[in-house]
Amino acid sequence: MTTGHTSTTAPNKVFATREELAKHYKSDWHRYNLKRKEAGLAPVTEDDFNARLEAAMALRKEREGRELRDGKDHLKDKTKNRKTKKEAVVTDDEDKVDAPKNDGGATGGSGGEMKNEES
């Protein structure tokens, strides 16, 4: 006498058997609508879910084509900061190297005297 089985995560869908309903409970569509329900959002129809899934898969495929996915996309790139710090150190080192050359008159003179004494 029961005409079919329904689920709150499958709007406007009637399942003929309990096996079909059990299969739905194991589906990604069911999980997606459960998460939407927990977030206070309305469930989506199966057609809407499939369209969203296809769009997400296409976007993922496009991203994979652009860059290697190594599971670290969400992390900040630490090498950018390191390069900046190294450049700053190199700039400081260059200033230090230039400093003795500018003061080299007094230092160079005493060094020259040493050479003269040895000669």
Backbone bond lengths (Angstrom), bond angles and torsions (degrees), N, CA, C in turn:
res aa  C-N    CA-C-N  psi(-1)  N-CA   C-N-CA  omega(-1)  CA-C   N-CA-C  phi
1 M - - - 1.440 - - 1.517 111.95 -
2 T 1.339 117.29 -16.78 1.446 120.73 177.21 1.525 107.61 -77.17
3 T 1.314 115.77 132.59 1.456 120.05 -177.36 1.515 112.44 -83.29
4 G 1.314 118.39 -19.15 1.451 120.80 179.61 1.511 111.01 165.97
5 H 1.304 115.27 177.45 1.460 122.45 -178.64 1.521 108.81 -112.48
6 T 1.334 115.84 143.47 1.460 120.44 179.75 1.529 109.60 -126.73
7 S 1.313 114.45 165.69 1.459 121.62 177.98 1.516 108.28 -141.75
8 T 1.330 116.14 145.18 1.467 119.20 178.23 1.522 111.65 -70.11
9 T 1.319 117.49 -18.05 1.464 120.58 179.49 1.526 112.19 -92.92
10 A 1.319 116.72 4.72 1.462 121.30 177.60 1.528 107.98 -131.97
11 P 1.346 116.94 80.84 1.462 119.44 -176.54 1.532 111.98 -63.98
12 N 1.325 114.99 137.35 1.475 123.51 176.82 1.526 112.78 61.03
13 K 1.315 117.43 24.06 1.466 120.78 179.71 1.527 108.07 -119.11
14 V 1.341 115.96 131.51 1.458 121.97 176.98 1.525 107.45 -116.47
15 F 1.325 115.74 126.64 1.458 121.58 -179.60 1.524 108.58 -95.92
16 A 1.323 117.01 131.04 1.467 121.96 -176.13 1.524 111.72 -71.67
17 T 1.317 117.37 -34.99 1.463 120.10 -177.15 1.526 110.66 -129.17
18 R 1.312 115.16 164.08 1.457 120.15 176.96 1.535 110.53 -67.12
19 E 1.327 116.81 -29.47 1.464 120.41 178.75 1.536 110.49 -65.06
20 E 1.340 116.37 -40.71 1.469 119.67 177.38 1.526 110.51 -64.24
21 L 1.328 116.10 -40.01 1.458 120.47 178.13 1.531 110.19 -65.20
22 A 1.335 117.08 -42.51 1.460 121.08 177.87 1.532 110.47 -62.39
23 K 1.317 117.23 -39.11 1.462 121.82 177.94 1.533 109.91 -63.76
24 H 1.335 116.03 -39.81 1.474 120.05 177.81 1.528 110.35 -62.07
25 Y 1.330 117.15 -41.34 1.464 120.43 -179.06 1.524 112.18 -62.70
26 K 1.298 118.88 -21.66 1.460 122.81 178.41 1.535 112.64 -93.33
27 S 1.312 117.23 -0.62 1.469 121.09 -174.02 1.529 112.42 -86.18
28 D 1.327 115.02 159.04 1.464 121.48 175.43 1.528 110.76 -65.79
29 W 1.316 116.97 -33.95 1.463 121.69 178.82 1.528 109.39 -59.67
30 H 1.325 117.67 -44.98 1.461 122.15 178.99 1.528 110.26 -61.99
31 R 1.328 117.60 -47.13 1.471 121.63 -179.77 1.524 111.02 -61.87
32 Y 1.330 115.66 -41.31 1.467 120.74 179.85 1.521 110.16 -60.92
33 N 1.339 116.95 -46.48 1.462 120.08 -178.87 1.526 111.82 -70.03
34 L 1.316 117.98 -30.22 1.470 119.76 174.49 1.523 110.66 -63.03
35 K 1.320 116.54 -43.52 1.461 120.50 178.92 1.521 110.98 -65.13
36 R 1.323 116.61 -38.11 1.466 120.39 176.78 1.526 110.24 -64.75
37 K 1.315 116.64 -41.14 1.465 120.93 179.65 1.526 110.41 -62.71
38 E 1.335 117.94 -42.93 1.460 122.06 178.06 1.521 111.67 -63.25
39 A 1.331 116.48 -30.33 1.465 121.34 179.51 1.528 111.84 -85.61
40 G 1.328 116.88 -0.56 1.461 120.39 179.42 1.519 113.36 82.00
41 L 1.317 117.50 19.40 1.463 121.86 -179.93 1.522 110.06 -103.65
42 A 1.315 115.56 157.00 1.463 120.96 179.19 1.525 110.26 -74.75
43 P 1.333 117.62 147.91 1.466 119.79 177.33 1.526 110.83 -69.70
44 V 1.333 115.63 155.01 1.464 120.47 178.63 1.523 109.19 -103.41
45 T 1.314 115.73 155.17 1.464 120.20 177.99 1.522 109.56 -73.77
46 E 1.303 115.64 167.73 1.463 120.19 -179.06 1.524 110.76 -62.94
47 D 1.332 117.33 -38.83 1.468 120.43 178.85 1.530 110.83 -64.75
48 D 1.338 116.54 -43.66 1.460 120.16 177.74 1.528 110.89 -61.55
49 F 1.322 116.37 -43.56 1.456 120.51 179.98 1.527 110.72 -60.78
50 N 1.327 116.45 -46.11 1.470 120.08 -179.31 1.525 111.45 -62.96
51 A 1.337 117.11 -37.95 1.464 120.61 178.20 1.529 110.22 -65.30
52 R 1.320 116.85 -43.12 1.467 120.70 179.00 1.523 111.09 -65.73
53 L 1.312 116.22 -39.45 1.459 120.91 179.04 1.530 111.09 -63.83
54 E 1.322 116.26 -44.11 1.472 120.09 178.61 1.520 110.96 -62.87
55 A 1.334 117.16 -41.18 1.458 120.86 179.41 1.532 110.68 -64.60
56 A 1.327 116.35 -41.31 1.469 120.27 179.43 1.526 110.84 -65.88
57 M 1.322 117.02 -40.65 1.468 120.55 179.23 1.526 110.96 -66.36
58 A 1.334 116.94 -39.12 1.463 120.38 178.33 1.530 110.52 -64.58
59 L 1.331 116.53 -41.10 1.462 120.27 178.80 1.522 110.84 -64.72
60 R 1.315 116.22 -41.48 1.468 120.60 178.62 1.528 110.51 -62.72
61 K 1.310 116.49 -43.29 1.464 120.73 179.82 1.528 110.49 -63.11
62 E 1.326 116.34 -39.62 1.460 120.97 178.66 1.531 110.32 -64.20
63 R 1.317 116.94 -43.05 1.461 120.34 179.34 1.519 111.63 -66.00
64 E 1.310 117.22 -38.85 1.466 120.34 179.43 1.521 110.65 -63.33
65 G 1.317 116.73 -31.76 1.450 120.39 178.10 1.508 112.44 -68.68
66 R 1.321 117.54 -29.94 1.454 121.60 -177.16 1.523 113.37 -84.27
67 E 1.304 116.37 -34.97 1.464 118.27 -176.07 1.520 110.38 -147.70
68 L 1.279 115.44 154.99 1.454 121.19 177.60 1.520 108.71 -73.95
69 R 1.314 116.01 127.31 1.460 120.15 179.93 1.527 108.06 -91.79
70 D 1.310 115.78 111.81 1.456 119.65 -179.44 1.524 112.17 -114.46
71 G 1.323 117.25 11.43 1.450 120.91 178.63 1.513 113.67 82.22
72 K 1.326 117.37 8.89 1.461 120.63 -178.28 1.525 111.31 -122.03
73 D 1.317 117.43 23.07 1.455 121.27 -178.84 1.523 112.60 -62.98
74 H 1.318 116.27 -27.59 1.447 120.43 -176.19 1.530 113.29 -81.53
75 L 1.332 118.19 -9.41 1.453 121.86 -177.62 1.523 111.15 -87.80
76 K 1.327 115.63 150.89 1.457 120.25 177.23 1.527 109.27 -73.83
77 D 1.315 115.83 150.97 1.454 121.31 178.47 1.528 108.70 -82.94
78 K 1.318 116.90 107.17 1.456 121.68 -176.92 1.518 112.23 -75.88
79 T 1.316 118.08 -20.34 1.461 120.12 -177.42 1.519 111.40 -68.29
80 K 1.320 117.91 -27.91 1.467 119.95 178.31 1.517 110.30 -62.22
81 N 1.331 117.04 -44.74 1.457 120.84 179.69 1.521 111.26 -67.87
82 R 1.313 117.10 -38.03 1.462 120.19 -179.49 1.519 110.66 -65.24
83 K 1.315 117.83 -41.48 1.460 120.67 179.19 1.519 109.80 -61.38
84 T 1.309 116.18 -42.04 1.456 120.34 -179.47 1.520 110.08 -63.11
85 K 1.322 117.87 -42.68 1.453 121.40 179.10 1.523 110.65 -65.81
86 K 1.338 117.54 -41.52 1.459 121.14 179.21 1.521 110.54 -63.72
87 E 1.339 115.86 -41.30 1.454 119.33 179.20 1.519 110.00 -62.82
88 A 1.316 116.84 -38.40 1.459 120.91 178.83 1.519 109.92 -65.62
89 V 1.312 118.68 -41.02 1.461 122.99 179.17 1.513 109.79 -65.84
90 V 1.320 117.67 -43.72 1.456 121.17 178.93 1.516 109.99 -60.85
91 T 1.322 117.50 -41.77 1.457 121.45 178.65 1.520 109.78 -62.68
92 D 1.340 117.71 -42.85 1.463 121.15 177.96 1.520 110.46 -64.57
93 D 1.318 118.51 -40.88 1.458 122.48 179.16 1.518 110.99 -64.20
94 E 1.324 116.57 -39.34 1.464 119.58 178.60 1.514 110.62 -64.06
95 D 1.347 116.49 -37.72 1.455 119.46 176.77 1.523 110.45 -63.82
96 K 1.318 117.64 -38.88 1.456 122.11 -179.80 1.522 110.63 -67.96
97 V 1.325 116.66 -37.76 1.459 120.60 178.78 1.518 109.91 -67.99
98 D 1.320 116.41 -38.89 1.455 120.34 179.64 1.531 111.11 -69.70
99 A 1.310 117.30 -31.69 1.456 120.89 -175.69 1.529 111.86 -60.16
100 P 1.322 121.65 -48.08 1.468 120.11 179.18 1.523 111.99 -63.22
101 K 1.315 117.96 -32.55 1.457 119.87 179.70 1.520 110.15 -65.52
102 N 1.332 116.53 -38.63 1.461 119.93 179.20 1.519 111.37 -70.18
103 D 1.339 116.62 -36.59 1.455 120.73 179.20 1.525 110.41 -90.93
104 G 1.312 117.04 5.51 1.455 122.22 -172.63 1.511 113.93 -66.21
105 G 1.332 119.38 -15.42 1.458 120.70 -179.63 1.508 111.03 -59.28
106 A 1.317 117.80 -49.82 1.460 121.21 -179.53 1.524 110.01 -72.90
107 T 1.298 117.43 -44.39 1.454 121.40 -178.26 1.523 110.05 -69.19
108 G 1.337 115.35 -43.47 1.459 119.49 -178.91 1.510 111.13 -65.30
109 G 1.334 116.82 -33.39 1.448 120.66 179.76 1.514 111.24 -65.88
110 S 1.332 116.32 -42.23 1.461 118.31 -179.99 1.517 109.96 -69.78
111 G 1.317 115.89 -32.63 1.462 119.77 177.40 1.512 110.02 -67.46
112 G 1.310 116.39 -36.90 1.450 121.09 178.14 1.505 111.00 -67.71
113 E 1.305 117.11 -37.12 1.449 120.65 177.58 1.501 111.35 -62.06
114 M 1.336 115.81 -36.25 1.449 119.39 178.48 1.507 110.33 -64.03
115 K 1.327 117.23 -40.53 1.428 120.92 179.39 1.543 110.03 -64.58
116 N 1.311 114.64 -40.35 1.453 117.82 -179.81 1.524 111.56 -65.69
117 E 1.322 115.30 -35.56 1.454 118.16 -179.97 1.512 110.56 -68.11
118 E 1.318 116.78 -35.53 1.461 120.90 -179.69 1.516 110.05 -72.27
119 S 1.303 118.76 -29.22 1.461 120.79 -174.51 1.471 113.82 -77.38
